[in-house]
């Protein structure tokens, strides 16, 4: 009997190693594929001061140009939110790989279209198309992950994948800042970003596999308490995927929390280089590079929160969410006290990093691990899409609305507004803990 067990273990060990290698390959392709999309998203934030200057040469005032670009960014976020709500579910029918290919390929093509334009209408059209195609990218990662990893690793996997857009954002900003240092135009930044996304489109087309089953490995286990635990695995229609999610009060609270948290995150993603340039008087290239502190520090927070939640249990996610959102509100209020004449130019940059650390780790649970918990393998894409879509409706306010607040009340008005949003979100997260901490369910 002992000899038989030893033989079985000897056979199983190579299969386990092969699975681990395949999982690492899959994670790398998903990570790099989604990170490449941020070279076609962060470019607008980095290029905004230069585009404002170009519009100024055509007779458009600074404030008017700023509001126009903010409006364009808001339309892009609205398109992104609508795509999250109504297009991401396609991944539950035709697979996450196809969604990721559409996201990377569309990002590359629409970014090139933007670079070829010279007027706001074409800029806006290209940006809307870019954000619409990218909207299905994150759900692709969630869908493929649900087919490759057991639910006991959701927190860690979601944390690693979340770092794809944080580190992708940080690397894009830093790299584009370096290109600006060497005299690149804003159009060159857009062509560069399109090239990065195009390379990852080809890599995922050739090497990504939809499921571990395709390579002969046993099927991954879904969270046993997902809202589809008693439903048949194969979806029969969009409503069969959405209805159980919308009946869950906890799921709806997660969507609302993402509304507020995404508003805060998108405000910093969109306006940090402009804030550093206009308020702290950094050069455009230096402001672009320094703005990488927000996603860069956020990536550290995401990894710490993801690893902690898998080791201490799913309820830890909600407690971290409450603590992180409350701390975010405090850090935002601290930022209002920072003025370059008294605190210097470096202190506000460091506080921006503090905001990122408090916010982005707990925030990553909402469209990541929570979406996997609620949707499982059957509706992970739809769950992620609904959570993210609701979030980006809030993110739409980061463009035009925050531009208006900044021009009318200054940047401190923006930070006070975001502190209030974070406080309300922290209270909502406390209510989510009450809903999910009972003995019957964890999702």
C-alpha positions in Angstrom: 0.0 0.0 0.0 2.8 2.4 0.9 4.5 1.5 -2.4 1.2 2.3 -4.3 0.9 5.7 -2.6 4.5 6.5 -3.4 3.9 5.7 -7.0 0.8 7.8 -7.2 2.7 10.7 -5.6 5.5 10.3 -8.1 3.1 10.6 -11.0 1.2 13.5 -9.4 4.2 15.6 -8.7 5.2 16.3 -12.4 1.5 17.1 -13.2 1.4 19.6 -10.3 4.6 21.2 -11.5 3.2 21.4 -15.0 0.0 23.1 -13.7 2.1 25.6 -11.6 4.1 26.5 -14.7 1.0 26.9 -16.8 -0.7 29.0 -14.1 2.4 31.3 -13.9 2.4 31.6 -17.7 -1.3 32.5 -17.7 -0.9 35.0 -14.9 2.0 36.6 -16.8 0.0 36.9 -20.0 -3.0 38.4 -18.2 -0.8 40.7 -16.2 1.2 42.1 -19.1 -1.9 42.2 -21.4 -3.9 44.4 -19.1 -0.9 46.5 -18.1 -0.3 47.3 -21.8 -3.8 48.9 -21.9 -2.6 51.5 -19.5 -0.1 52.8 -22.0 -3.2 53.7 -24.0 -5.0 55.2 -21.0 -2.5 57.0 -18.8 -1.2 58.8 -21.9 -4.0 61.3 -21.9 -3.3 62.2 -18.3 0.4 62.7 -19.0 -0.3 64.6 -22.2 -3.0 66.9 -20.9 -0.6 69.9 -20.1 0.8 69.6 -23.6 -2.6 69.3 -25.3 -3.8 72.3 -23.3 -0.8 74.2 -24.6 -1.6 73.2 -28.2 -5.2 74.2 -27.8 -4.0 77.5 -26.4 -2.1 78.1 -29.6 -5.4 77.8 -31.4 -7.0 80.5 -29.2 -8.6 78.3 -26.5 -8.0 79.6 -23.0 -6.4 77.4 -20.3 -9.5 77.0 -18.2 -11.7 76.3 -21.2 -9.2 73.7 -22.6 -9.0 72.1 -19.1 -12.8 71.8 -18.9 -13.0 70.5 -22.5 -10.4 67.8 -21.8 -12.2 67.0 -18.5 -15.5 66.6 -20.4 -13.8 64.3 -22.9 -12.4 62.2 -20.1 -15.9 62.0 -18.5 -17.4 60.9 -21.8 -14.7 58.2 -22.0 -15.4 57.0 -18.5 -19.2 56.9 -19.2 -18.5 54.8 -22.3 -16.2 52.6 -20.1 -18.9 52.2 -17.5 -21.6 51.3 -20.1 -19.2 48.8 -21.6 -18.6 47.3 -18.1 -22.3 47.0 -17.5 -23.5 45.6 -20.9 -20.5 44.1 -22.7 -18.4 42.3 -20.1 -20.9 39.5 -19.9 -19.9 38.4 -23.3 -16.9 36.8 -21.6 -19.2 34.4 -19.9 -20.4 33.2 -23.3 -17.4 33.3 -25.6 -14.6 33.3 -23.0 -12.2 35.7 -21.4 -9.4 35.4 -24.0 -11.5 37.0 -26.7 -12.4 39.9 -24.5 -8.8 40.5 -23.7 -7.9 40.5 -27.4 -10.6 43.0 -28.1 -9.4 45.2 -25.3 -5.7 45.3 -26.3 -6.4 45.4 -30.1 -9.0 48.1 -29.7 -6.8 50.2 -27.4 -4.0 50.2 -30.0 -6.2 51.1 -32.9 -8.2 53.9 -31.2 -5.0 55.4 -29.7 -3.5 55.6 -33.2 -6.7 57.4 -34.3 -6.4 59.9 -31.5 -2.8 60.6 -32.4 -3.8 61.3 -36.0 -6.4 64.0 -34.9 -6.0 67.7 -34.3 -9.4 68.8 -33.0 -11.5 68.0 -30.0 -14.4 66.2 -31.8 -12.0 63.5 -33.2 -10.1 63.4 -29.9 -13.4 62.7 -28.1 -14.6 60.1 -30.6 -11.2 58.2 -30.4 -11.1 58.4 -26.6 -14.7 57.0 -26.3 -13.8 54.1 -28.6 -10.6 53.5 -26.7 -12.3 53.3 -23.3 -15.3 51.3 -24.7 -13.0 48.5 -26.0 -10.8 48.6 -22.9 -14.0 48.2 -20.7 -14.1 44.4 -21.2 -10.4 43.9 -20.4 -10.6 43.5 -16.6 -13.5 41.0 -16.8 -11.4 39.0 -19.2 -8.8 38.6 -16.5 -11.5 37.6 -13.9 -13.1 35.1 -16.3 -9.8 33.3 -17.2 -8.6 33.3 -13.6 -11.8 31.6 -12.5 -10.9 28.8 -14.9 -7.3 28.5 -13.7 -7.3 28.9 -9.9 -9.2 27.5 -6.9 -11.2 29.9 -4.9 -8.8 29.7 -2.0 -6.3 31.7 -4.0 -8.8 34.4 -5.2 -7.4 37.1 -2.9 -3.7 36.6 -4.0 -4.5 36.1 -7.7 -6.8 39.2 -7.7 -4.0 41.2 -5.9 -1.4 40.2 -8.5 -3.7 41.0 -11.4 -4.7 44.4 -9.8 -1.0 45.2 -9.8 -1.1 44.9 -13.6 -3.0 48.1 -14.0 -1.2 49.9 -11.1 2.3 49.0 -12.2 1.3 49.4 -15.9 0.0 52.8 -15.0 3.2 53.7 -13.1 5.5 52.3 -15.8 3.6 54.1 -18.5 3.8 57.5 -16.7 7.4 57.1 -15.8 8.4 56.0 -19.3 6.4 58.7 -21.0 7.9 61.3 -18.6 11.3 60.1 -19.8 10.2 60.4 -23.5 9.1 63.9 -22.8 12.5 64.7 -21.2 14.0 63.7 -24.6 11.7 66.0 -26.6 8.9 63.6 -27.6 5.6 65.2 -28.6 2.3 64.1 -27.1 1.5 62.3 -30.3 4.7 60.3 -30.0 3.5 59.1 -26.6 0.2 57.9 -28.1 2.0 56.0 -30.9 4.4 54.4 -28.3 1.4 53.3 -26.2 -0.4 51.8 -29.2 2.8 49.8 -30.0 3.0 48.3 -26.5 -0.7 47.2 -26.6 -0.3 45.7 -30.1 2.6 43.6 -28.9 0.6 42.1 -26.1 -2.4 41.5 -28.4 -0.2 39.2 -30.4 1.3 37.5 -27.4 -2.1 36.6 -25.9 -3.4 35.6 -29.3 -0.7 33.0 -29.6 0.0 31.8 -26.0 -3.1 32.4 -23.7 -5.4 29.4 -23.0 -8.9 29.9 -21.7 -8.9 27.2 -19.1 -6.6 24.7 -17.4 -8.8 21.9 -18.7 -7.5 22.7 -22.2 -4.1 21.5 -21.1 -5.4 18.3 -19.4 -5.6 19.6 -15.8 -8.6 19.1 -13.5 -11.2 21.9 -13.3 -10.7 24.7 -10.9 -13.0 24.9 -7.8 -15.3 27.9 -7.5 -16.3 29.5 -4.2 -18.9 27.2 -2.7 -21.1 30.1 -1.5 -21.2 32.1 -4.7 -24.7 33.2 -5.7 -24.8 30.6 -8.4 -23.9 27.6 -6.2 -27.4 26.1 -6.8 -27.6 27.1 -10.5 -26.6 25.1 -13.5 -23.2 25.9 -14.7 -24.1 26.8 -18.3 -25.8 30.2 -18.6 -29.0 30.3 -20.6 -29.4 34.0 -21.0 -28.1 37.4 -19.7 -30.9 37.6 -17.1 -30.0 34.2 -15.6 -26.6 35.7 -14.9 -27.7 39.1 -13.6 -30.8 38.3 -11.6 -29.1 36.3 -8.8 -26.5 39.0 -8.4 -29.0 41.8 -8.2 -31.0 39.9 -5.6 -28.0 40.0 -3.3 -28.0 43.0 -1.0 -24.3 42.6 -0.2 -23.5 42.6 -4.0 -25.4 45.9 -4.4 -23.5 47.4 -1.5 -20.2 46.4 -3.2 -21.3 48.1 -6.4 -22.1 51.4 -4.5 -18.8 51.2 -2.7 -17.0 50.9 -6.0 -18.9 54.1 -7.2 -17.3 56.2 -4.5 -13.9 54.5 -4.4 -13.5 54.7 -8.2 -14.4 58.4 -8.1 -11.4 59.0 -5.8 -9.1 56.8 -7.8 -10.0 58.2 -11.2 -9.6 61.8 -10.0 -6.0 61.1 -9.0 -5.4 59.1 -12.2 -6.7 61.9 -14.4 -5.5 65.0 -12.7 -2.3 64.3 -10.7 0.1 65.4 -13.5 -2.0 68.6 -13.9 -2.0 69.3 -10.2 1.7 68.8 -9.9 2.3 71.0 -13.0 -0.2 73.8 -12.2 -0.2 73.9 -8.4 3.4 72.8 -7.5 5.0 74.2 -10.6 6.8 71.0 -11.8 7.7 70.7 -15.5 5.4 68.6 -17.6 7.9 65.7 -17.9 8.7 65.8 -14.1 5.0 65.9 -13.2 4.4 62.9 -15.4 7.1 60.9 -13.8 6.1 61.9 -10.2 2.5 61.0 -10.8 3.7 57.4 -11.0 3.8 57.5 -7.1 0.0 56.9 -7.0 -0.2 53.6 -8.8 3.3 52.6 -7.7 2.6 52.8 -3.9 -0.8 51.5 -4.6 0.7 48.2 -6.0 2.4 47.6 -2.6 -0.8 48.1 -0.8 -2.7 45.8 -3.1 -0.2 42.9 -2.6 -0.2 43.3 1.2 -4.0 43.3 1.3 -4.4 40.4 -1.1 -2.0 38.1 0.7 -3.4 39.1 4.1 -7.0 38.4 3.1 -6.2 34.9 1.8 -4.4 34.0 5.1 -6.8 35.6 7.6 -10.1 34.8 5.8 -12.6 36.6 3.5 -14.1 38.8 6.2 -10.6 40.4 6.5 -11.3 42.1 3.1 -14.3 44.0 4.5 -12.5 45.1 7.6 -9.5 46.3 5.5 -12.0 48.2 3.3 -13.5 50.0 6.3 -10.1 50.9 7.7 -8.6 51.9 4.3 -11.5 54.2 3.2 -11.5 56.0 6.6 -7.8 56.5 6.4 -8.1 57.7 2.9 -10.5 60.5 4.1 -7.9 61.5 6.7 -5.1 61.6 4.1 -7.2 63.7 1.7 -7.9 66.3 4.5 -4.1 66.3 5.3 -3.5 67.1 1.6 -5.6 70.3 1.9 -3.1 71.6 4.4 -0.2 71.2 2.0 1.0 74.4 0.2 4.3 74.6 -1.5 5.2 77.9 0.2 5.1 76.3 3.6 5.4 72.6 3.2 7.6 72.5 0.1 6.9 70.7 -3.2 7.8 67.2 -2.0 5.4 66.9 0.9 2.2 66.9 -1.2 3.7 64.3 -3.5 4.3 62.0 -0.4 0.8 62.6 0.8 -0.5 61.5 -2.6 1.4 58.3 -2.0 -0.3 58.0 1.4 -3.7 58.3 -0.3 -2.8 55.6 -2.7 -1.6 53.2 0.1 -4.8 53.7 2.1 -7.2 53.5 -0.9 -5.9 51.1 -3.6 -5.3 47.9 -1.6 -8.8 47.7 -0.1 -10.3 49.1 -3.3 -8.8 46.2 -5.3 -11.1 43.7 -3.5 -14.2 45.3 -5.0 -13.9 44.4 -8.8 -11.5 41.5 -8.1 -11.9 39.1 -5.2 -15.5 40.1 -4.4 -16.4 39.6 -8.1 -15.0 36.1 -8.0 -16.7 35.4 -4.7 -20.1 36.5 -5.9 -19.9 35.3 -9.6 -17.8 32.1 -9.4 -16.9 30.5 -12.7 -20.4 30.9 -14.1 -20.7 34.7 -13.9 -17.4 36.1 -12.8 -17.3 38.4 -15.9 -20.8 39.7 -15.3 -20.2 40.3 -11.6 -16.9 42.1 -12.3 -18.6 44.1 -15.0 -21.5 45.3 -12.9 -19.2 46.2 -10.0 -16.8 48.0 -12.2 -19.5 49.6 -14.4 -21.2 51.1 -11.3 -17.7 52.3 -10.2 -16.9 54.1 -13.4 -20.2 55.9 -13.4 -18.7 57.5 -10.2 -15.4 57.8 -12.1 -17.1 59.9 -14.7 -17.4 62.6 -12.2 -13.6 62.7 -11.9 -13.4 64.4 -15.3 -15.8 67.4 -15.9 -17.1 67.7 -12.3 -13.6 67.8 -10.7 -12.3 70.1 -13.4 -15.2 72.5 -12.5 -14.5 72.2 -8.8 -10.7 72.8 -9.4 -11.3 75.9 -11.5 -14.0 77.4 -9.2 -12.7 76.4 -5.7 -9.1 75.3 -6.2 -7.5 71.9 -5.6 -8.5 72.0 -1.9 -12.1 71.9 -3.0 -11.4 68.7 -4.9 -9.7 67.1 -1.9 -12.5 68.0 0.5 -15.1 66.6 -1.8 -13.2 63.4 -2.1 -12.7 63.2 1.6 -16.5 63.4 2.1 -17.0 60.6 -0.5 -14.4 58.4 1.2 -16.1 58.9 4.6 -19.5 57.9 3.2 -17.9 54.9 1.6 -16.2 53.8 4.9 -19.7 53.8 6.5 -21.0 51.7 3.6 -18.2 49.2 4.0 -19.1 48.9 7.7 -22.6 48.0 6.6 -21.2 45.4 4.2 -19.4 43.8 7.1 -22.7 43.5 9.0 -24.3 41.8 5.9 -21.5 39.4 5.2 -20.1 38.4 8.6 -22.9 36.1 9.5 -22.4 32.4 9.8 -24.6 31.5 6.8 -22.8 33.2 3.9 -19.5 34.9 3.1 -20.5 36.3 -0.2 
